[in-house]
Amino acid sequence: MQARQAVLKHASAALLLLAAATCGIAAAADEALPPVVVFAPSPCLACIDWADHLRQNGFEVRIEETASASMPRLKRWLNVPAELESVHTAKIGNYFIEGHVPAEDIKLLLKEKPRARGLAVPGLPRGAPGREVSNPFCETACTILDNASQDREIRREAYNTLLVGPDGKTSVFARH
């Protein structure tokens, strides 16, 4: 009986060590994420919500309010193709992130390190990170709620995260 209890005690201790190590690895992976700088016009509540989505996923994010008139010049400087533009643009490492790209896609980009300019979610797809909730103060950059529904359901759109290659050509990186 004592031998069985000792085995269970050691097995429990081993499981606790394994769980602690796994949490430590996950925390170290999040700590290793490079900082994100988000360039966004003010006020852009959907842009702020997207930045919060990144923070909730382990990124350190700084928002730099950028005049709307300066955004096209910034996007050209970062080599964002005009047909892929959204409202905000971010820089992380050597990549640009254009629009409401999910944090998991950015983490995969950083893990795989493809030769590319960056990732883009063109336009403002409803249901993308930062576009999940309606905001009464936001006219064009927020998810529209279905007013006919008693539950005020969010109408989501299917969208793709695009990988922008060094030559500006795109390929689907993830489907959502």
C-alpha positions as CSV (number, residue, x, y, z in Angstrom):
1,M,0.0,0.0,0.0
2,Q,2.8,2.4,0.9
3,A,4.7,1.5,-2.3
4,R,1.5,2.4,-4.3
5,Q,1.1,5.7,-2.6
6,A,4.8,6.5,-3.2
7,V,4.4,5.7,-6.9
8,L,1.3,7.9,-7.1
9,K,3.1,10.7,-5.2
10,H,6.1,10.6,-7.6
11,A,3.8,10.4,-10.6
12,S,1.9,13.5,-9.4
13,A,5.1,15.3,-8.8
14,A,6.3,14.4,-12.3
15,L,3.0,15.7,-13.8
16,L,3.3,19.0,-11.9
17,L,6.9,19.4,-13.2
18,L,5.8,18.7,-16.7
19,A,2.9,21.2,-16.5
20,A,5.3,23.8,-15.0
21,A,7.8,23.2,-17.8
22,T,5.1,23.4,-20.5
23,C,3.8,26.7,-19.0
24,G,7.4,28.0,-18.8
25,I,7.9,27.1,-22.5
26,A,4.7,28.9,-23.5
27,A,5.6,31.9,-21.4
28,A,9.1,32.0,-22.9
29,A,7.7,31.8,-26.4
30,D,5.4,34.8,-25.7
31,E,8.3,36.7,-24.2
32,A,10.4,36.1,-27.3
33,L,7.8,37.8,-29.5
34,P,9.1,41.0,-31.0
35,P,7.3,44.2,-30.2
36,V,4.6,45.5,-32.5
37,V,4.1,49.1,-33.6
38,V,0.7,49.9,-34.9
39,F,0.2,53.0,-37.1
40,A,-3.4,54.1,-37.0
41,P,-5.5,57.2,-37.6
42,S,-7.2,58.6,-34.6
43,P,-9.8,57.8,-33.4
44,C,-10.0,54.3,-34.8
45,L,-11.7,52.1,-32.2
46,A,-11.5,48.9,-34.3
47,C,-7.7,49.5,-34.6
48,I,-7.5,49.8,-30.8
49,D,-9.5,46.6,-30.4
50,W,-7.1,44.8,-32.8
51,A,-4.1,46.0,-30.7
52,D,-5.8,44.7,-27.6
53,H,-6.3,41.3,-29.4
54,L,-2.5,41.2,-30.0
55,R,-1.8,42.1,-26.3
56,Q,-4.1,39.3,-25.1
57,N,-2.1,36.9,-27.3
58,G,1.3,37.9,-25.7
59,F,2.5,40.7,-27.9
60,E,3.8,44.0,-26.6
61,V,2.0,46.7,-28.7
62,R,2.6,50.4,-29.1
63,I,0.1,52.5,-31.0
64,E,1.3,55.5,-32.9
65,E,-1.5,57.8,-33.9
66,T,-0.8,58.8,-37.5
67,A,-2.7,61.5,-39.4
68,S,-5.0,60.0,-42.1
69,A,-3.1,62.1,-44.7
70,S,0.2,60.4,-43.7
71,M,-1.1,56.8,-43.8
72,P,-0.6,56.4,-47.6
73,R,3.0,57.5,-47.4
74,L,3.7,55.2,-44.5
75,K,2.1,52.2,-46.4
76,R,4.3,53.0,-49.4
77,W,7.4,53.2,-47.2
78,L,6.6,49.7,-45.8
79,N,5.8,48.3,-49.3
80,V,2.2,47.5,-48.7
81,P,0.5,47.0,-52.1
82,A,-2.3,49.5,-52.6
83,E,-4.9,46.8,-53.4
84,L,-4.3,45.2,-49.9
85,E,-4.7,48.3,-47.8
86,S,-6.9,48.5,-44.7
87,V,-7.2,51.2,-42.1
88,H,-4.2,50.4,-39.8
89,T,-0.7,49.1,-40.6
90,A,1.7,47.5,-38.1
91,K,5.4,46.7,-38.2
92,I,6.8,43.7,-36.4
93,G,10.4,42.7,-37.0
94,N,11.1,43.0,-40.8
95,Y,7.4,42.4,-41.7
96,F,4.4,44.7,-42.1
97,I,1.0,43.6,-40.9
98,E,-1.8,45.2,-42.8
99,G,-5.3,45.2,-41.4
100,H,-7.1,42.9,-38.9
101,V,-4.7,39.9,-39.1
102,P,-5.3,37.3,-36.3
103,A,-2.5,37.0,-33.7
104,E,-2.1,33.2,-34.5
105,D,-1.3,34.1,-38.1
106,I,1.4,36.6,-37.0
107,K,2.9,34.0,-34.6
108,L,3.0,31.5,-37.4
109,L,4.7,34.0,-39.7
110,L,7.3,34.7,-37.0
111,K,7.9,31.0,-36.5
112,E,8.2,30.1,-40.2
113,K,10.1,33.3,-41.2
114,P,9.3,33.1,-44.9
115,R,10.9,35.5,-47.3
116,A,8.0,38.0,-47.5
117,R,7.1,41.6,-47.0
118,G,4.3,40.7,-44.6
119,L,0.7,39.7,-44.0
120,A,-2.5,41.4,-45.0
121,V,-6.2,41.2,-44.4
122,P,-7.5,43.7,-46.9
123,G,-10.5,45.8,-46.1
124,L,-12.5,45.4,-43.0
125,P,-14.0,41.9,-42.8
126,R,-16.7,41.5,-40.1
127,G,-15.7,39.0,-37.4
128,A,-11.9,39.5,-37.8
129,P,-10.0,40.4,-34.6
130,G,-11.0,43.9,-33.6
131,R,-14.1,43.7,-35.7
132,E,-16.1,41.2,-33.6
133,V,-18.2,43.7,-31.7
134,S,-20.3,46.6,-32.8
135,N,-19.5,50.1,-31.4
136,P,-22.1,52.9,-31.6
137,F,-19.3,55.5,-32.1
138,C,-17.8,53.8,-35.1
139,E,-19.3,54.6,-38.4
140,T,-17.3,52.5,-40.9
141,A,-14.8,50.3,-39.2
142,C,-17.0,48.2,-36.9
143,T,-18.9,45.0,-37.2
144,I,-22.6,45.5,-38.1
145,L,-25.0,43.6,-35.8
146,D,-28.0,41.9,-37.3
147,N,-30.8,44.2,-36.0
148,A,-33.5,41.7,-37.1
149,S,-32.3,39.1,-34.7
150,Q,-33.4,39.2,-31.0
151,D,-29.9,37.9,-30.0
152,R,-28.2,40.7,-31.9
153,E,-26.0,38.1,-33.7
154,I,-22.7,39.2,-35.3
155,R,-22.7,38.7,-39.0
156,R,-19.3,37.3,-39.9
157,E,-17.6,37.3,-43.2
158,A,-15.2,34.6,-44.5
159,Y,-11.8,36.2,-45.1
160,N,-8.2,35.2,-46.0
161,T,-4.9,36.3,-44.5
162,L,-2.6,36.9,-47.4
163,L,1.2,36.5,-47.4
164,V,2.8,39.2,-49.5
165,G,6.0,37.9,-51.1
166,P,9.1,40.0,-51.8
167,D,7.8,40.7,-55.3
168,G,4.4,41.9,-54.0
169,K,2.6,38.8,-55.2
170,T,0.2,37.3,-52.7
171,S,-0.8,33.8,-51.6
172,V,-3.3,32.6,-49.1
173,F,-1.6,32.2,-45.7
174,A,-4.7,31.3,-43.7
175,R,-8.4,31.0,-44.1
176,H,-10.9,32.3,-41.6
